[in-house]
């Protein structure tokens, strides 16, 4: 391990080889917890500590208080992959107006990693703006991006929290987990190695974050290819308001372009429901 890397916690019974997270990926600080409330909450604590180098990753085998977007919770049983990445905004030249693109970049990176796994050929993988990853129309991954705010260094950092249903079959999900989830094991009928998926997503994130920082057009091309909403009638809920219309495209700045009754609108954040019409 080089001088610039830091290893925080190595457990012999850890599901994740924490040491290799720091040597084989762009991560410079790694923590694994057997059980934790929320990896995003732990990353929020780390964000305020200047001695913690970034990118830092927090992984939990089991979350007891996983958080989703809005007021949602995130269900994840044993066998799920739940982790949060703490990033330095200056390193990746991310300003607040880049947050929609960051959100999409994270979703694209998860798709990259899952696409490399040779899921069954009939499985269709795609993105529901801004960053839900769906397989065969059902959500397999959710992403929660948070800005710690406050004083430096926290205010100059961002958290990307990612939950992927891997070996936690959706059949065991409680009714309040939502109607339309799935897990990789449900899609393929077999178990998958959680660590391989974590390393794959981190490597893809390093690549997509670089494209984001460089303004590389391959990134918007990727989210436009993965876009599952184009041409669909959708409802978008943003801060208590909702708008309906047809999704025209996901623009290069990360906006969902909506053809609504009163013309085209550009929407930068919200929760989308595709309407059956
Ligand atoms: C959503 O789709 O609503 C976002 C779900 C995000 C879940 C992940 S799991 C790891 C990280 N820790 C949390 O508490 N939430 C995110």
py3Dmol code that shows the C-alpha trace and the ligand (Angstrom):
import py3Dmol

protein = """\
ATOM      1  CA  UNK A   1       0.000   0.000   0.000  1.00  0.00           C
ATOM      2  CA  UNK A   2       1.387   3.458  -0.887  1.00  0.00           C
ATOM      3  CA  UNK A   3       1.737   6.378   1.529  1.00  0.00           C
ATOM      4  CA  UNK A   4      -1.390   8.034   0.199  1.00  0.00           C
ATOM      5  CA  UNK A   5      -3.703   5.180   1.058  1.00  0.00           C
ATOM      6  CA  UNK A   6      -5.266   4.427   4.382  1.00  0.00           C
ATOM      7  CA  UNK A   7      -6.780   1.235   5.612  1.00  0.00           C
ATOM      8  CA  UNK A   8      -9.136   1.596   8.487  1.00  0.00           C
ATOM      9  CA  UNK A   9     -10.727  -1.686   9.248  1.00  0.00           C
ATOM     10  CA  UNK A  10      -9.764  -5.208   8.256  1.00  0.00           C
ATOM     11  CA  UNK A  11     -11.856  -8.015   9.586  1.00  0.00           C
ATOM     12  CA  UNK A  12     -10.984 -11.612   8.844  1.00  0.00           C
ATOM     13  CA  UNK A  13     -14.671 -12.424   8.554  1.00  0.00           C
ATOM     14  CA  UNK A  14     -15.367  -9.357   6.433  1.00  0.00           C
ATOM     15  CA  UNK A  15     -17.318 -10.054   3.255  1.00  0.00           C
ATOM     16  CA  UNK A  16     -15.178  -7.440   1.569  1.00  0.00           C
ATOM     17  CA  UNK A  17     -11.410  -7.438   1.178  1.00  0.00           C
ATOM     18  CA  UNK A  18     -11.000  -3.924   2.572  1.00  0.00           C
ATOM     19  CA  UNK A  19      -7.245  -3.846   2.028  1.00  0.00           C
ATOM     20  CA  UNK A  20      -7.635  -4.393  -1.712  1.00  0.00           C
ATOM     21  CA  UNK A  21     -10.204  -1.619  -1.933  1.00  0.00           C
ATOM     22  CA  UNK A  22      -7.347   0.790  -1.222  1.00  0.00           C
ATOM     23  CA  UNK A  23      -4.786  -0.882  -3.459  1.00  0.00           C
ATOM     24  CA  UNK A  24      -6.884  -1.984  -6.433  1.00  0.00           C
ATOM     25  CA  UNK A  25      -9.346   0.895  -6.840  1.00  0.00           C
ATOM     26  CA  UNK A  26      -9.229   4.692  -6.596  1.00  0.00           C
ATOM     27  CA  UNK A  27     -10.385   4.521  -2.968  1.00  0.00           C
ATOM     28  CA  UNK A  28      -7.978   5.900  -0.345  1.00  0.00           C
ATOM     29  CA  UNK A  29      -9.869   5.180   2.855  1.00  0.00           C
ATOM     30  CA  UNK A  30     -12.129   2.165   3.395  1.00  0.00           C
ATOM     31  CA  UNK A  31     -14.337   0.943   6.208  1.00  0.00           C
ATOM     32  CA  UNK A  32     -16.404  -2.218   6.467  1.00  0.00           C
ATOM     33  CA  UNK A  33     -19.124  -2.680   9.083  1.00  0.00           C
ATOM     34  CA  UNK A  34     -20.993  -5.870   9.743  1.00  0.00           C
ATOM     35  CA  UNK A  35     -24.083  -3.908  10.817  1.00  0.00           C
ATOM     36  CA  UNK A  36     -24.620  -0.182  10.524  1.00  0.00           C
ATOM     37  CA  UNK A  37     -27.601   2.181  10.537  1.00  0.00           C
ATOM     38  CA  UNK A  38     -26.787   3.801   7.195  1.00  0.00           C
ATOM     39  CA  UNK A  39     -23.529   3.965   5.243  1.00  0.00           C
ATOM     40  CA  UNK A  40     -24.527   7.488   4.126  1.00  0.00           C
ATOM     41  CA  UNK A  41     -24.772   8.553   7.778  1.00  0.00           C
ATOM     42  CA  UNK A  42     -21.291   7.163   8.483  1.00  0.00           C
ATOM     43  CA  UNK A  43     -19.963   8.942   5.364  1.00  0.00           C
ATOM     44  CA  UNK A  44     -21.562  12.186   6.632  1.00  0.00           C
ATOM     45  CA  UNK A  45     -19.507  11.790   9.839  1.00  0.00           C
ATOM     46  CA  UNK A  46     -16.322  11.148   7.856  1.00  0.00           C
ATOM     47  CA  UNK A  47     -17.007  14.196   5.664  1.00  0.00           C
ATOM     48  CA  UNK A  48     -16.327  16.513   8.600  1.00  0.00           C
ATOM     49  CA  UNK A  49     -12.950  14.941   9.376  1.00  0.00           C
ATOM     50  CA  UNK A  50     -10.118  16.618   7.415  1.00  0.00           C
ATOM     51  CA  UNK A  51      -7.710  13.750   8.126  1.00  0.00           C
ATOM     52  CA  UNK A  52      -9.926  11.314   6.177  1.00  0.00           C
ATOM     53  CA  UNK A  53      -8.613  11.143   2.604  1.00  0.00           C
ATOM     54  CA  UNK A  54     -10.998  10.863  -0.333  1.00  0.00           C
ATOM     55  CA  UNK A  55     -12.334   8.989  -2.133  1.00  0.00           C
ATOM     56  CA  UNK A  56     -13.434   7.154   0.996  1.00  0.00           C
ATOM     57  CA  UNK A  57     -15.807   4.223   0.995  1.00  0.00           C
ATOM     58  CA  UNK A  58     -18.034   2.842   3.751  1.00  0.00           C
ATOM     59  CA  UNK A  59     -19.499  -0.623   3.196  1.00  0.00           C
ATOM     60  CA  UNK A  60     -21.991  -2.459   5.406  1.00  0.00           C
ATOM     61  CA  UNK A  61     -23.077  -6.097   5.256  1.00  0.00           C
ATOM     62  CA  UNK A  62     -26.390  -5.057   6.815  1.00  0.00           C
ATOM     63  CA  UNK A  63     -28.006  -1.628   7.218  1.00  0.00           C
ATOM     64  CA  UNK A  64     -30.671  -1.199   9.901  1.00  0.00           C
ATOM     65  CA  UNK A  65     -31.769   2.313   8.901  1.00  0.00           C
ATOM     66  CA  UNK A  66     -30.973   2.588   5.200  1.00  0.00           C
ATOM     67  CA  UNK A  67     -32.285   5.800   3.672  1.00  0.00           C
ATOM     68  CA  UNK A  68     -33.757   6.323   0.230  1.00  0.00           C
ATOM     69  CA  UNK A  69     -34.613   9.438  -1.752  1.00  0.00           C
ATOM     70  CA  UNK A  70     -37.239  11.769  -0.359  1.00  0.00           C
ATOM     71  CA  UNK A  71     -38.757  10.311   2.776  1.00  0.00           C
ATOM     72  CA  UNK A  72     -38.264   6.714   1.632  1.00  0.00           C
ATOM     73  CA  UNK A  73     -36.390   4.050   3.523  1.00  0.00           C
ATOM     74  CA  UNK A  74     -34.155   1.541   1.741  1.00  0.00           C
ATOM     75  CA  UNK A  75     -34.756  -2.129   2.393  1.00  0.00           C
ATOM     76  CA  UNK A  76     -31.650  -4.279   2.148  1.00  0.00           C
ATOM     77  CA  UNK A  77     -31.396  -7.734   3.679  1.00  0.00           C
ATOM     78  CA  UNK A  78     -28.384  -9.982   4.082  1.00  0.00           C
ATOM     79  CA  UNK A  79     -26.787 -10.482   0.658  1.00  0.00           C
ATOM     80  CA  UNK A  80     -27.324  -6.905  -0.513  1.00  0.00           C
ATOM     81  CA  UNK A  81     -24.523  -4.516  -1.444  1.00  0.00           C
ATOM     82  CA  UNK A  82     -24.811  -1.212   0.406  1.00  0.00           C
ATOM     83  CA  UNK A  83     -22.040   1.353   0.353  1.00  0.00           C
ATOM     84  CA  UNK A  84     -21.316   5.079   0.250  1.00  0.00           C
ATOM     85  CA  UNK A  85     -18.531   6.920  -1.472  1.00  0.00           C
ATOM     86  CA  UNK A  86     -17.249  10.220  -0.101  1.00  0.00           C
ATOM     87  CA  UNK A  87     -15.856  12.476  -2.831  1.00  0.00           C
ATOM     88  CA  UNK A  88     -13.994  15.751  -2.954  1.00  0.00           C
ATOM     89  CA  UNK A  89     -15.884  18.157  -5.256  1.00  0.00           C
ATOM     90  CA  UNK A  90     -12.770  20.097  -6.342  1.00  0.00           C
ATOM     91  CA  UNK A  91     -10.982  16.886  -7.411  1.00  0.00           C
ATOM     92  CA  UNK A  92     -13.801  16.118  -9.860  1.00  0.00           C
ATOM     93  CA  UNK A  93     -14.664  19.797 -10.590  1.00  0.00           C
ATOM     94  CA  UNK A  94     -18.235  19.282  -9.417  1.00  0.00           C
ATOM     95  CA  UNK A  95     -20.243  22.445  -8.743  1.00  0.00           C
ATOM     96  CA  UNK A  96     -23.922  22.402  -7.680  1.00  0.00           C
ATOM     97  CA  UNK A  97     -25.031  22.745 -11.315  1.00  0.00           C
ATOM     98  CA  UNK A  98     -23.209  19.462 -12.051  1.00  0.00           C
ATOM     99  CA  UNK A  99     -25.221  17.495  -9.472  1.00  0.00           C
ATOM    100  CA  UNK A 100     -27.804  16.228 -12.020  1.00  0.00           C
ATOM    101  CA  UNK A 101     -24.947  14.970 -14.197  1.00  0.00           C
ATOM    102  CA  UNK A 102     -23.196  13.400 -11.186  1.00  0.00           C
ATOM    103  CA  UNK A 103     -26.404  11.631 -10.341  1.00  0.00           C
ATOM    104  CA  UNK A 104     -26.661  10.202 -13.848  1.00  0.00           C
ATOM    105  CA  UNK A 105     -22.937   9.347 -13.930  1.00  0.00           C
ATOM    106  CA  UNK A 106     -23.383   7.208 -10.811  1.00  0.00           C
ATOM    107  CA  UNK A 107     -26.320   5.355 -12.380  1.00  0.00           C
ATOM    108  CA  UNK A 108     -24.371   4.819 -15.601  1.00  0.00           C
ATOM    109  CA  UNK A 109     -21.418   3.418 -13.606  1.00  0.00           C
ATOM    110  CA  UNK A 110     -23.666   0.860 -11.906  1.00  0.00           C
ATOM    111  CA  UNK A 111     -25.049  -0.123 -15.325  1.00  0.00           C
ATOM    112  CA  UNK A 112     -21.476  -0.475 -16.633  1.00  0.00           C
ATOM    113  CA  UNK A 113     -20.607  -2.866 -13.825  1.00  0.00           C
ATOM    114  CA  UNK A 114     -23.792  -4.916 -14.144  1.00  0.00           C
ATOM    115  CA  UNK A 115     -23.537  -5.052 -17.942  1.00  0.00           C
ATOM    116  CA  UNK A 116     -20.100  -6.640 -17.522  1.00  0.00           C
ATOM    117  CA  UNK A 117     -21.611  -9.504 -15.536  1.00  0.00           C
ATOM    118  CA  UNK A 118     -23.275 -11.307 -18.423  1.00  0.00           C
ATOM    119  CA  UNK A 119     -26.745 -11.318 -16.947  1.00  0.00           C
ATOM    120  CA  UNK A 120     -29.148 -13.528 -18.874  1.00  0.00           C
ATOM    121  CA  UNK A 121     -29.424 -12.408 -22.480  1.00  0.00           C
ATOM    122  CA  UNK A 122     -33.151 -11.676 -22.170  1.00  0.00           C
ATOM    123  CA  UNK A 123     -32.535  -9.229 -19.293  1.00  0.00           C
ATOM    124  CA  UNK A 124     -32.790  -5.573 -20.203  1.00  0.00           C
ATOM    125  CA  UNK A 125     -30.746  -3.150 -18.131  1.00  0.00           C
ATOM    126  CA  UNK A 126     -31.401   0.583 -18.106  1.00  0.00           C
ATOM    127  CA  UNK A 127     -31.714   3.846 -16.221  1.00  0.00           C
ATOM    128  CA  UNK A 128     -34.797   5.571 -14.918  1.00  0.00           C
ATOM    129  CA  UNK A 129     -33.821   9.216 -14.554  1.00  0.00           C
ATOM    130  CA  UNK A 130     -32.078  10.372 -12.566  1.00  0.00           C
ATOM    131  CA  UNK A 131     -30.358   7.211 -11.385  1.00  0.00           C
ATOM    132  CA  UNK A 132     -32.554   4.212 -10.626  1.00  0.00           C
ATOM    133  CA  UNK A 133     -31.129   1.116 -12.286  1.00  0.00           C
ATOM    134  CA  UNK A 134     -33.796  -1.239 -13.600  1.00  0.00           C
ATOM    135  CA  UNK A 135     -33.603  -4.775 -14.923  1.00  0.00           C
ATOM    136  CA  UNK A 136     -36.589  -6.036 -16.885  1.00  0.00           C
ATOM    137  CA  UNK A 137     -38.537  -2.979 -15.684  1.00  0.00           C
ATOM    138  CA  UNK A 138     -37.889  -3.580 -11.970  1.00  0.00           C
ATOM    139  CA  UNK A 139     -35.591  -1.568  -9.713  1.00  0.00           C
ATOM    140  CA  UNK A 140     -32.380  -3.356  -8.728  1.00  0.00           C
ATOM    141  CA  UNK A 141     -30.355  -0.359  -7.522  1.00  0.00           C
ATOM    142  CA  UNK A 142     -31.074   2.963  -5.844  1.00  0.00           C
ATOM    143  CA  UNK A 143     -28.667   5.873  -5.446  1.00  0.00           C
ATOM    144  CA  UNK A 144     -28.817   8.653  -2.867  1.00  0.00           C
ATOM    145  CA  UNK A 145     -26.536  11.649  -3.353  1.00  0.00           C
ATOM    146  CA  UNK A 146     -26.122  13.968  -0.395  1.00  0.00           C
ATOM    147  CA  UNK A 147     -24.224  17.178   0.248  1.00  0.00           C
ATOM    148  CA  UNK A 148     -22.999  17.367   3.871  1.00  0.00           C
ATOM    149  CA  UNK A 149     -22.840  21.197   3.844  1.00  0.00           C
ATOM    150  CA  UNK A 150     -21.605  23.048   6.919  1.00  0.00           C
ATOM    151  CA  UNK A 151     -17.978  24.116   7.300  1.00  0.00           C
ATOM    152  CA  UNK A 152     -14.937  22.860   5.346  1.00  0.00           C
ATOM    153  CA  UNK A 153     -13.990  20.147   4.639  1.00  0.00           C
ATOM    154  CA  UNK A 154     -17.557  18.776   4.766  1.00  0.00           C
ATOM    155  CA  UNK A 155     -18.985  21.496   2.542  1.00  0.00           C
ATOM    156  CA  UNK A 156     -16.489  20.611  -0.196  1.00  0.00           C
ATOM    157  CA  UNK A 157     -17.450  16.946  -0.212  1.00  0.00           C
ATOM    158  CA  UNK A 158     -20.325  14.871  -1.599  1.00  0.00           C
ATOM    159  CA  UNK A 159     -21.682  11.462  -0.731  1.00  0.00           C
ATOM    160  CA  UNK A 160     -22.847   8.933  -3.292  1.00  0.00           C
ATOM    161  CA  UNK A 161     -24.775   6.160  -1.525  1.00  0.00           C
ATOM    162  CA  UNK A 162     -25.503   3.052  -3.578  1.00  0.00           C
ATOM    163  CA  UNK A 163     -27.699   0.088  -2.749  1.00  0.00           C
ATOM    164  CA  UNK A 164     -27.807  -2.923  -5.084  1.00  0.00           C
ATOM    165  CA  UNK A 165     -30.053  -5.911  -4.465  1.00  0.00           C
ATOM    166  CA  UNK A 166     -27.674  -8.781  -5.140  1.00  0.00           C
ATOM    167  CA  UNK A 167     -28.471 -12.001  -3.200  1.00  0.00           C
ATOM    168  CA  UNK A 168     -31.340 -10.514  -1.185  1.00  0.00           C
ATOM    169  CA  UNK A 169     -34.268 -11.851  -3.178  1.00  0.00           C
ATOM    170  CA  UNK A 170     -37.081  -9.354  -3.602  1.00  0.00           C
ATOM    171  CA  UNK A 171     -39.458 -12.150  -2.605  1.00  0.00           C
ATOM    172  CA  UNK A 172     -38.312 -11.557   1.008  1.00  0.00           C
ATOM    173  CA  UNK A 173     -38.931  -7.786   0.861  1.00  0.00           C
ATOM    174  CA  UNK A 174     -41.579  -6.353   3.202  1.00  0.00           C
ATOM    175  CA  UNK A 175     -44.703  -4.860   1.538  1.00  0.00           C
ATOM    176  CA  UNK A 176     -43.577  -1.291   2.336  1.00  0.00           C
ATOM    177  CA  UNK A 177     -40.330  -1.797   0.357  1.00  0.00           C
ATOM    178  CA  UNK A 178     -42.301  -0.925  -2.767  1.00  0.00           C
ATOM    179  CA  UNK A 179     -44.001  -2.855  -5.535  1.00  0.00           C
ATOM    180  CA  UNK A 180     -41.452  -3.043  -8.257  1.00  0.00           C
ATOM    181  CA  UNK A 181     -38.076  -4.250  -7.046  1.00  0.00           C
ATOM    182  CA  UNK A 182     -35.871  -7.127  -8.026  1.00  0.00           C
ATOM    183  CA  UNK A 183     -32.482  -8.561  -7.145  1.00  0.00           C
ATOM    184  CA  UNK A 184     -29.702  -9.963  -9.304  1.00  0.00           C
ATOM    185  CA  UNK A 185     -30.364 -13.426  -7.842  1.00  0.00           C
ATOM    186  CA  UNK A 186     -34.009 -13.113  -8.902  1.00  0.00           C
ATOM    187  CA  UNK A 187     -32.969 -12.282 -12.463  1.00  0.00           C
ATOM    188  CA  UNK A 188     -30.350 -14.991 -12.905  1.00  0.00           C
ATOM    189  CA  UNK A 189     -31.492 -17.672 -10.458  1.00  0.00           C
ATOM    190  CA  UNK A 190     -28.027 -17.862  -8.877  1.00  0.00           C
ATOM    191  CA  UNK A 191     -25.906 -16.129  -6.256  1.00  0.00           C
ATOM    192  CA  UNK A 192     -23.383 -13.419  -7.163  1.00  0.00           C
ATOM    193  CA  UNK A 193     -20.176 -12.307  -5.508  1.00  0.00           C
ATOM    194  CA  UNK A 194     -20.915  -9.007  -3.735  1.00  0.00           C
ATOM    195  CA  UNK A 195     -17.252  -8.040  -3.584  1.00  0.00           C
ATOM    196  CA  UNK A 196     -16.747  -8.458  -7.342  1.00  0.00           C
ATOM    197  CA  UNK A 197     -19.718  -6.168  -7.955  1.00  0.00           C
ATOM    198  CA  UNK A 198     -18.410  -3.549  -5.483  1.00  0.00           C
ATOM    199  CA  UNK A 199     -14.999  -3.472  -7.168  1.00  0.00           C
ATOM    200  CA  UNK A 200     -16.643  -3.320 -10.589  1.00  0.00           C
ATOM    201  CA  UNK A 201     -18.838  -0.374  -9.612  1.00  0.00           C
ATOM    202  CA  UNK A 202     -15.909   1.523  -8.044  1.00  0.00           C
ATOM    203  CA  UNK A 203     -13.783   1.056 -11.169  1.00  0.00           C
ATOM    204  CA  UNK A 204     -16.647   2.193 -13.375  1.00  0.00           C
ATOM    205  CA  UNK A 205     -17.258   5.191 -11.099  1.00  0.00           C
ATOM    206  CA  UNK A 206     -13.604   6.252 -11.397  1.00  0.00           C
ATOM    207  CA  UNK A 207     -13.962   6.211 -15.193  1.00  0.00           C
ATOM    208  CA  UNK A 208     -17.340   7.974 -15.327  1.00  0.00           C
ATOM    209  CA  UNK A 209     -16.271  10.642 -12.779  1.00  0.00           C
ATOM    210  CA  UNK A 210     -13.257  11.384 -14.943  1.00  0.00           C
ATOM    211  CA  UNK A 211     -15.546  11.758 -17.968  1.00  0.00           C
ATOM    212  CA  UNK A 212     -17.755  14.079 -15.913  1.00  0.00           C
ATOM    213  CA  UNK A 213     -14.788  16.238 -14.919  1.00  0.00           C
ATOM    214  CA  UNK A 214     -13.454  16.292 -18.500  1.00  0.00           C
ATOM    215  CA  UNK A 215     -16.826  17.086 -20.086  1.00  0.00           C
ATOM    216  CA  UNK A 216     -16.404  13.918 -22.165  1.00  0.00           C
ATOM    217  CA  UNK A 217     -19.401  13.440 -24.458  1.00  0.00           C
ATOM    218  CA  UNK A 218     -19.271   9.660 -23.974  1.00  0.00           C
ATOM    219  CA  UNK A 219     -20.995  10.179 -20.633  1.00  0.00           C
ATOM    220  CA  UNK A 220     -24.224  11.811 -21.904  1.00  0.00           C
ATOM    221  CA  UNK A 221     -24.184   9.380 -24.834  1.00  0.00           C
ATOM    222  CA  UNK A 222     -24.176   6.533 -22.304  1.00  0.00           C
ATOM    223  CA  UNK A 223     -27.123   7.878 -20.286  1.00  0.00           C
ATOM    224  CA  UNK A 224     -29.096   8.555 -23.459  1.00  0.00           C
ATOM    225  CA  UNK A 225     -28.546   4.949 -24.589  1.00  0.00           C
ATOM    226  CA  UNK A 226     -29.617   3.615 -21.188  1.00  0.00           C
ATOM    227  CA  UNK A 227     -32.633   5.965 -20.840  1.00  0.00           C
ATOM    228  CA  UNK A 228     -35.802   3.919 -20.230  1.00  0.00           C
ATOM    229  CA  UNK A 229     -38.168   6.930 -20.122  1.00  0.00           C
ATOM    230  CA  UNK A 230     -37.737   8.408 -23.591  1.00  0.00           C
ATOM    231  CA  UNK A 231     -41.148   8.647 -25.272  1.00  0.00           C
ATOM    232  CA  UNK A 232     -42.969   7.490 -22.120  1.00  0.00           C
ATOM    233  CA  UNK A 233     -45.698   9.409 -20.335  1.00  0.00           C
ATOM    234  CA  UNK A 234     -44.355  10.243 -16.902  1.00  0.00           C
ATOM    235  CA  UNK A 235     -45.282  12.008 -13.703  1.00  0.00           C
ATOM    236  CA  UNK A 236     -42.490  13.837 -11.882  1.00  0.00           C
ATOM    237  CA  UNK A 237     -42.786  14.780  -8.219  1.00  0.00           C
ATOM    238  CA  UNK A 238     -40.486  17.593  -7.094  1.00  0.00           C
ATOM    239  CA  UNK A 239     -40.771  19.197  -3.653  1.00  0.00           C
ATOM    240  CA  UNK A 240     -44.514  18.681  -3.352  1.00  0.00           C
ATOM    241  CA  UNK A 241     -45.313  19.675  -6.965  1.00  0.00           C
ATOM    242  CA  UNK A 242     -46.024  17.265  -9.744  1.00  0.00           C
ATOM    243  CA  UNK A 243     -45.882  17.599 -13.514  1.00  0.00           C
ATOM    244  CA  UNK A 244     -47.024  15.174 -16.202  1.00  0.00           C
ATOM    245  CA  UNK A 245     -45.954  14.869 -19.788  1.00  0.00           C
ATOM    246  CA  UNK A 246     -43.883  12.903 -22.259  1.00  0.00           C
ATOM    247  CA  UNK A 247     -40.181  12.434 -21.666  1.00  0.00           C
ATOM    248  CA  UNK A 248     -38.397  13.845 -24.709  1.00  0.00           C
ATOM    249  CA  UNK A 249     -34.842  13.047 -23.617  1.00  0.00           C
ATOM    250  CA  UNK A 250     -32.268  13.310 -20.883  1.00  0.00           C
ATOM    251  CA  UNK A 251     -30.220  16.304 -21.995  1.00  0.00           C
ATOM    252  CA  UNK A 252     -26.443  16.619 -21.813  1.00  0.00           C
ATOM    253  CA  UNK A 253     -26.745  18.822 -18.700  1.00  0.00           C
ATOM    254  CA  UNK A 254     -28.693  16.054 -16.940  1.00  0.00           C
ATOM    255  CA  UNK A 255     -32.126  17.677 -17.261  1.00  0.00           C
ATOM    256  CA  UNK A 256     -35.146  15.546 -18.052  1.00  0.00           C
ATOM    257  CA  UNK A 257     -36.815  17.358 -20.948  1.00  0.00           C
ATOM    258  CA  UNK A 258     -40.567  17.014 -20.587  1.00  0.00           C
ATOM    259  CA  UNK A 259     -43.173  17.818 -23.199  1.00  0.00           C
ATOM    260  CA  UNK A 260     -46.011  19.029 -20.976  1.00  0.00           C
ATOM    261  CA  UNK A 261     -49.385  20.593 -21.844  1.00  0.00           C
ATOM    262  CA  UNK A 262     -47.854  24.078 -21.566  1.00  0.00           C
ATOM    263  CA  UNK A 263     -44.699  23.356 -23.554  1.00  0.00           C
ATOM    264  CA  UNK A 264     -41.245  21.929 -22.930  1.00  0.00           C
ATOM    265  CA  UNK A 265     -39.883  21.948 -19.388  1.00  0.00           C
ATOM    266  CA  UNK A 266     -36.415  21.100 -18.140  1.00  0.00           C
ATOM    267  CA  UNK A 267     -36.491  19.288 -14.808  1.00  0.00           C
ATOM    268  CA  UNK A 268     -33.338  18.838 -12.747  1.00  0.00           C
ATOM    269  CA  UNK A 269     -34.516  16.777  -9.792  1.00  0.00           C
ATOM    270  CA  UNK A 270     -37.515  14.735  -8.752  1.00  0.00           C
ATOM    271  CA  UNK A 271     -38.996  11.289  -8.479  1.00  0.00           C
ATOM    272  CA  UNK A 272     -40.413   9.827 -11.692  1.00  0.00           C
ATOM    273  CA  UNK A 273     -43.285   7.445 -12.174  1.00  0.00           C
ATOM    274  CA  UNK A 274     -43.895   6.093 -15.658  1.00  0.00           C
ATOM    275  CA  UNK A 275     -47.639   6.144 -16.340  1.00  0.00           C
ATOM    276  CA  UNK A 276     -49.328   3.333 -18.248  1.00  0.00           C
ATOM    277  CA  UNK A 277     -50.994   5.070 -21.152  1.00  0.00           C
TER     278      UNK A 277
END
"""
ligand_1 = """\
16
LIG
C -33.438 5.440 -3.573
O -33.598 4.862 -4.646
O -34.396 5.876 -2.938
C -32.039 5.610 -3.031
C -31.600 4.428 -2.216
C -30.189 4.554 -1.720
C -29.800 3.408 -0.811
C -28.344 3.435 -0.451
S -27.841 1.971 0.390
C -26.310 2.707 0.773
C -26.595 4.140 1.141
N -26.933 4.250 2.538
C -28.196 4.644 2.722
O -28.742 4.812 3.831
N -28.786 4.830 1.536
C -27.887 4.582 0.439
"""
view = py3Dmol.view(width=600, height=400)
view.addModel(protein, "pdb")
view.setStyle({"model": 0}, {"cartoon": {"style": "trace"}})
view.addModel(ligand_1, "xyz")
view.setStyle({"model": 1}, {"stick": {}})
view.zoomTo()
view.show()
